């Protein structure tokens, strides 16, 4: 299911995997005015993988928000989250995953907190604020990288232009020295 609030220029694709659909409405309300995005909601990680494999991923920012249900064991974390993240990184390494979880055992939290390749958010009163900040931070980082590449390309074009003018001036000097 796709919710689009602004079709002109989406800055971010948010893939939400939530089997209980507990965050979909609150995320729609939260991002209504603060961000241009496309929110895609999935009920299972298999449907998410199918969508990622079929869709053409463009240069926009992609954030995955994965919601773990309460009572998830460490074996389920290994299967559900870590294997899923490995598969997603194989498809597109630029995806920024955010894992949201309710009350989990300390072993599961420790296991999830080890990897720096994703962000872990406890589902409490501040969860939506943390998710919003992580998404906005990811968008800012990607925009900064794009601006850096654009500035580098502009500087390179200017250098090529200056070298071409210099080369033509030197060539013209040797061809027609009386003008200098």
C-alpha positions as CSV (number, residue, x, y, z in Angstrom):
1,X,0.0,0.0,0.0
2,X,1.5,3.4,-1.0
3,X,0.6,6.7,0.6
4,X,1.8,9.7,-1.3
5,X,1.4,13.2,0.1
6,X,3.4,15.1,-2.5
7,X,3.8,13.6,-6.0
8,X,6.0,16.4,-7.3
9,X,9.3,15.8,-5.6
10,X,9.6,13.0,-3.1
11,X,12.8,13.2,-1.1
12,X,12.5,9.8,0.6
13,X,10.9,6.4,0.2
14,X,10.0,4.9,3.6
15,X,9.4,1.2,3.6
16,X,7.5,0.2,6.7
17,X,7.4,-3.5,7.7
18,X,4.8,-3.9,10.4
19,X,2.8,-7.1,10.8
20,X,0.4,-5.4,13.3
21,X,0.1,-2.1,11.3
22,X,0.6,-0.2,14.5
23,X,2.9,2.5,13.1
24,X,1.3,3.2,9.7
25,X,-1.3,5.8,10.9
26,X,1.0,7.5,13.3
27,X,3.8,7.7,10.7
28,X,1.3,9.1,8.1
29,X,0.2,11.8,10.6
30,X,3.8,12.5,11.7
31,X,5.2,13.1,8.2
32,X,2.2,14.9,6.7
33,X,3.7,18.4,6.9
34,X,7.3,17.9,7.8
35,X,8.7,15.9,4.8
36,X,8.0,15.0,1.2
37,X,7.9,11.2,1.1
38,X,6.4,8.1,-0.2
39,X,5.4,5.6,2.5
40,X,5.0,2.0,1.5
41,X,3.6,-0.4,4.0
42,X,4.2,-4.2,4.1
43,X,2.9,-6.8,6.4
44,X,5.8,-9.2,6.0
45,X,9.4,-9.1,5.0
46,X,8.8,-11.5,2.1
47,X,6.5,-9.0,0.4
48,X,9.1,-6.2,1.0
49,X,11.9,-8.3,-0.6
50,X,9.6,-9.0,-3.6
51,X,8.9,-5.3,-4.0
52,X,12.6,-4.3,-3.7
53,X,13.6,-6.9,-6.3
54,X,10.8,-5.8,-8.8
55,X,11.1,-2.0,-8.4
56,X,13.7,0.1,-10.0
57,X,15.6,1.8,-7.2
58,X,16.5,5.4,-8.1
59,X,18.8,7.8,-6.4
60,X,16.3,8.9,-3.7
61,X,16.8,8.2,-0.1
62,X,15.4,4.9,1.1
63,X,14.7,4.2,4.7
64,X,13.4,0.9,6.0
65,X,11.5,0.9,9.3
66,X,11.1,-2.6,10.6
67,X,8.8,-3.2,13.6
68,X,9.5,-6.2,15.8
69,X,6.6,-7.6,17.8
70,X,6.9,-8.0,21.6
71,X,8.2,-11.4,22.8
72,X,10.6,-11.9,19.9
73,X,13.3,-14.4,20.7
74,X,16.9,-14.2,19.7
75,X,16.5,-16.9,17.1
76,X,13.6,-15.0,15.5
77,X,15.9,-11.9,15.5
78,X,18.5,-13.9,13.7
79,X,16.0,-15.0,11.1
80,X,13.7,-12.1,10.8
81,X,16.0,-9.1,11.1
82,X,19.6,-9.9,10.5
83,X,19.0,-12.2,7.5
84,X,16.5,-9.7,6.1
85,X,19.0,-6.9,6.4
86,X,21.7,-8.9,4.8
87,X,19.3,-9.7,1.8
88,X,18.3,-6.0,1.6
89,X,21.9,-4.8,1.6
90,X,22.6,-7.3,-1.2
91,X,19.8,-5.7,-3.2
92,X,20.7,-2.0,-2.4
93,X,23.5,-1.1,0.0
94,X,22.2,2.5,0.3
95,X,19.1,1.6,2.3
96,X,19.1,2.9,5.8
97,X,17.3,0.5,8.2
98,X,15.7,1.5,11.4
99,X,14.5,-1.2,13.7
100,X,11.6,-0.4,16.1
101,X,10.9,-2.8,18.9
102,X,8.7,-3.1,22.0
103,X,9.7,-4.6,25.2
104,X,12.4,-7.1,24.3
105,X,14.7,-9.3,26.3
106,X,18.1,-7.9,27.1
107,X,19.9,-10.5,24.9
108,X,17.9,-9.5,21.9
109,X,18.5,-5.8,22.5
110,X,22.2,-6.4,22.9
111,X,22.3,-8.4,19.7
112,X,20.5,-5.7,17.8
113,X,22.7,-2.9,19.2
114,X,25.9,-4.6,18.1
115,X,25.7,-3.8,14.4
116,X,26.4,-0.2,13.3
117,X,24.7,-0.7,9.9
118,X,21.3,0.2,11.3
119,X,19.6,2.2,14.0
120,X,17.7,0.6,16.9
121,X,14.8,2.4,18.5
122,X,12.8,1.2,21.5
123,X,9.1,1.7,21.0
124,X,8.2,4.1,23.7
125,X,6.8,7.7,24.0
126,X,9.8,9.1,22.1
127,X,9.9,6.5,19.3
128,X,8.3,8.7,16.7
129,X,10.6,11.6,17.5
130,X,13.6,9.4,17.2
131,X,12.4,7.8,13.9
132,X,11.7,11.3,12.5
133,X,15.1,12.5,13.5
134,X,16.8,9.5,11.9
135,X,14.9,9.9,8.7
136,X,15.6,13.6,8.5
137,X,19.3,13.0,9.3
138,X,19.5,10.4,6.5
139,X,17.9,12.8,4.0
140,X,20.3,15.6,5.1
141,X,23.3,13.3,4.7
142,X,22.2,12.2,1.2
143,X,21.5,15.8,0.2
144,X,24.9,16.9,1.4
145,X,26.6,14.1,-0.6
146,X,24.6,15.1,-3.7
147,X,25.7,18.7,-3.3
148,X,29.3,17.7,-2.8
149,X,29.2,15.7,-6.0
150,X,27.6,18.6,-7.8
151,X,30.2,21.1,-6.5
152,X,33.0,18.8,-7.5
153,X,31.6,18.3,-11.0
154,X,31.2,22.1,-11.3
155,X,34.8,22.7,-10.2
156,X,36.0,20.1,-12.7
157,X,34.1,21.7,-15.5
158,X,35.5,25.1,-14.6
159,X,39.1,23.6,-14.6
160,X,38.5,22.0,-18.0
161,X,37.3,25.3,-19.4
162,X,40.3,27.2,-18.0
163,X,42.7,24.6,-19.4
164,X,41.0,24.7,-22.8
165,X,41.1,28.5,-23.0
166,X,44.8,28.4,-21.9
167,X,45.6,25.8,-24.5
168,X,43.8,27.7,-27.3
169,X,45.6,30.9,-26.3
170,X,49.0,29.2,-26.4
171,X,48.1,27.6,-29.8
172,X,46.9,30.9,-31.2
173,X,50.1,32.6,-29.9
174,X,52.2,30.2,-31.9
175,X,50.0,30.4,-35.0
176,X,49.6,34.2,-35.1
177,X,52.3,35.8,-32.8
178,X,51.7,39.2,-34.3
179,X,48.4,39.6,-32.3
180,X,50.3,39.3,-29.0
